Amino acid sequence: MYILTKKEGDIESGAFASPTEDGTPVVQFFVDKDDAAMYNTQLEAIGQTLHITETDSESVDKLCSVMGYVYTIVSPGEFVIPR
């Protein structure tokens, strides 16, 4: 699994979360690194500077529960557009 973080290789530096329509932060976890890279490129185009960080799938639920965020897991080939 891959996540976009503020510092390279450092999940604790902060994970990128996009808001839902009601303002709830949602963290995207990507199964495929290429999909994470494509999403990151889109974010760079709107001024976000982030890094792709690998994490094990067991950490996903724990990480988001500690941060108070919900999450989605982006399947390979799924196209996600930043808000």
Rosetta silent file (secondary structure, phi, psi, omega in degrees, C-alpha in Angstrom):
SEQUENCE: MYILTKKEGDIESGAFASPTEDGTPVVQFFVDKDDAAMYNTQLEAIGQTLHITETDSESVDKLCSVMGYVYTIVSPGEFVIPR
SCORE:     score description
SCORE:     0.000 S_00000001
   1 L     0.000  148.802 -179.127    0.000    0.000    0.000 S_00000001
   2 E  -129.838  145.471 -178.852    1.095    3.525   -0.733 S_00000001
   3 E  -136.769  153.704  176.905    0.115    6.817    0.848 S_00000001
   4 E   -95.807  126.555 -176.139    1.028   10.431    0.105 S_00000001
   5 E  -125.685  164.156  179.928    2.947   12.082    2.940 S_00000001
   6 E   -71.669  -36.815  178.008    4.525   15.469    3.664 S_00000001
   7 E  -117.793  142.472 -177.863    8.015   14.002    4.105 S_00000001
   8 L   -60.988  126.445  176.845    9.471   11.185    2.060 S_00000001
   9 L    72.504   10.380 -174.005    9.214    7.827    3.841 S_00000001
  10 E  -127.386   93.345  179.970    7.695    9.381    6.982 S_00000001
  11 E   -62.679  -33.571 -178.528    4.033    8.642    7.645 S_00000001
  12 E   -68.210  -13.576  178.331    4.233   10.502   10.957 S_00000001
  13 E   -72.602  -16.700 -179.965    5.006   13.747    9.074 S_00000001
  14 E   123.635  135.228  179.418    1.385   13.818    7.958 S_00000001
  15 E  -103.769  145.764  177.242   -0.685   12.079    5.335 S_00000001
  16 L   -72.342  132.873  176.445   -2.588   13.859    2.596 S_00000001
  17 E  -133.259  134.226  176.271   -6.345   13.786    3.152 S_00000001
  18 E  -102.741  145.277 -177.972   -8.980   15.267    0.875 S_00000001
  19 E   -81.115  145.738  171.358  -12.276   16.510    2.307 S_00000001
  20 L   -80.983 -179.818 -179.981  -15.634   14.977    1.479 S_00000001
  21 L   -60.431  -29.429  179.239  -18.607   17.209    0.727 S_00000001
  22 L   -93.862    7.756  175.973  -19.358   17.429    4.470 S_00000001
  23 L    91.171    0.815  179.463  -15.714   18.234    5.323 S_00000001
  24 L   -71.465  126.080  178.889  -14.679   14.807    6.630 S_00000001
  25 E   -71.563  133.216  179.470  -10.975   14.171    5.844 S_00000001
  26 E  -123.830  124.978  177.223  -10.397   11.046    3.729 S_00000001
  27 E   -93.834  132.792  177.213   -6.957    9.480    3.266 S_00000001
  28 E   -97.292  125.138  171.956   -6.390    7.585    0.020 S_00000001
  29 E  -106.648  132.335 -176.568   -4.309    4.422    0.205 S_00000001
  30 E  -108.057  132.893  176.149   -3.172    3.094   -3.160 S_00000001
  31 L   -72.402  -38.701 -175.588   -2.590   -0.581   -3.916 S_00000001
  32 L  -106.793  129.478 -178.624   -0.460    0.311   -6.952 S_00000001
  33 H   -61.987  -36.246  179.339    2.491    2.722   -6.723 S_00000001
  34 H   -62.607  -36.423  177.504    1.876    3.975  -10.273 S_00000001
  35 H   -67.676  -39.234  176.390   -1.648    5.071   -9.292 S_00000001
  36 H   -63.127  -40.131  179.631   -0.241    6.911   -6.276 S_00000001
  37 H   -64.995  -40.427  179.144    2.281    8.610   -8.575 S_00000001
  38 H   -64.554  -43.580  178.344   -0.476    9.696  -10.986 S_00000001
  39 H   -63.956  -41.901  178.928   -2.541   11.159   -8.135 S_00000001
  40 H   -61.882  -39.887  177.977    0.551   12.879   -6.749 S_00000001
  41 H   -61.242  -40.906  177.288    1.236   14.448  -10.166 S_00000001
  42 H   -63.093  -40.726  179.286   -2.297   15.867  -10.192 S_00000001
  43 H   -67.641  -38.011  177.002   -1.762   17.319   -6.713 S_00000001
  44 H   -60.576  -35.469 -179.928    1.565   18.849   -7.753 S_00000001
  45 H   -65.088  -22.212  177.933   -0.277   20.627  -10.579 S_00000001
  46 L  -108.660   18.093  171.334   -2.417   22.420   -7.969 S_00000001
  47 L    94.309    7.400  178.065    0.512   23.298   -5.700 S_00000001
  48 L   -90.023  131.133  176.315    0.728   20.358   -3.279 S_00000001
  49 L  -109.499  106.024 -176.806    4.223   19.007   -2.571 S_00000001
  50 L  -133.170  171.332 -178.286    3.934   15.419   -1.340 S_00000001
  51 E  -131.870  147.508  177.698    5.850   12.159   -1.407 S_00000001
  52 E   -85.320  125.142 -179.050    4.825    8.557   -2.038 S_00000001
  53 E  -125.351  132.016  179.132    5.438    6.429    1.043 S_00000001
  54 E   -84.428  140.685  176.693    4.974    2.671    1.259 S_00000001
  55 L  -142.066  153.795  178.151    3.122    1.224    4.235 S_00000001
  56 L   -78.969  151.227 -174.514    1.918   -2.238    5.126 S_00000001
  57 L   -64.644  -24.031  179.224   -1.794   -2.901    4.779 S_00000001
  58 L   -69.016  -22.478 -177.648   -2.169   -3.723    8.486 S_00000001
  59 H   -80.517  -18.103 -173.015   -1.275   -0.133    9.372 S_00000001
  60 H   -55.255  -57.817 -176.758   -4.084    1.427    7.340 S_00000001
  61 H   -63.189  -44.205 -179.115   -6.908    1.082    9.869 S_00000001
  62 H   -61.743  -46.994 -178.245   -4.692    1.849   12.867 S_00000001
  63 H   -59.851  -48.468 -177.478   -3.172    4.958   11.289 S_00000001
  64 H   -69.593  -34.883  178.828   -6.509    6.465   10.294 S_00000001
  65 H   -66.615  -37.518  177.578   -8.163    5.650   13.587 S_00000001
  66 H   -65.805  -39.381 -178.054   -5.369    7.455   15.475 S_00000001
  67 H   -81.716  -13.298 -178.108   -5.715   10.493   13.179 S_00000001
  68 L    76.722   24.989 -179.195   -9.517   10.427   13.322 S_00000001
  69 L  -108.610  158.118  168.283   -9.795   10.128    9.536 S_00000001
  70 E   -95.355  166.700 -179.373  -11.687    7.787    7.296 S_00000001
  71 E  -143.184  160.358  172.107   -9.898    6.131    4.398 S_00000001
  72 E  -127.407  151.696  175.317  -10.406    4.584    1.030 S_00000001
  73 E  -109.947  117.964 -177.269   -8.306    1.970   -0.691 S_00000001
  74 E   -86.640  117.881 -179.896   -7.779    2.802   -4.350 S_00000001
  75 L   -71.841  155.318  178.749   -7.754   -0.361   -6.469 S_00000001
  76 L   -55.431  131.237  178.683   -5.218   -0.768   -9.287 S_00000001
  77 L    84.737   -7.910  179.451   -6.229    1.259  -12.321 S_00000001
  78 L   -73.800  132.247 -177.259   -8.919    3.235  -10.458 S_00000001
  79 L   -95.048  124.118 -179.381   -8.802    6.905  -11.432 S_00000001
  80 L  -119.164  132.627  179.375   -9.047    9.402   -8.558 S_00000001
  81 L  -109.527  127.041  179.245   -9.361   13.146   -9.089 S_00000001
  82 L   -65.056  149.650  175.732   -8.234   15.498   -6.285 S_00000001
  83 L   -95.025    0.000    0.000  -10.736   17.961   -4.847 S_00000001
